[in-house]
Amino acid sequence: MKNLLYVIAGLLLIIWGIIYWGFNASSAVHIILVLVGLIIIIRLVFNKQFSK
């Protein structure tokens, strides 16, 4: 369960890559990339808070 956010972030990153390179989508697809970054940052911040 701890790594669930990393799994979601990885899946979103793969989906972003497929959409970006496969379909040559508009710039709105970059929202997925921003979500991946936010998920990873949230995971790192909360991991450090709960480990103290």
Buried (B, 14 or more C-beta within 10 A) or exposed (E): EEEEBEEBBBEBBEEBEEBBEEEEBEEEBEEBBEBBEEBBEEBEEEEEEEEE
